[in-house]
Amino acid sequence: MSYRVLIPKPVRKQLDKLPASTRRRILRRLTALQDDPRPSGCVKLKDYDSEYRVRIGNYRVRYAVIDGESAVVLLHCKDRKDIYRR
């Protein structure tokens, strides 16, 4: 079953600010979420029903999996020191 990866505009802006080589690595990993939204190495976030985090170098990508719609919605893509700040 293939999932759609949805990248909202604020997350696209976060990705655009990254260096090109880092952005390519992250986009390759995000493309892989289409086939497996819960790959090995992903961490389910506590206190959230369907949110996960995947580590890509020094960056973390937070995303929500919506199984009923076969969709993965990206929430944040930031450096590890900034990802959990509100």
Secondary structure, 3 states (H helix, E strand, C coil): CCCEEECCHHHHHHHHCCCHHHHHHHHHHHHHCCCCCCCCCCEECCCCCCEEEEEECCEEEEEEEEHHHCEEEEEEEEECCCCCCC
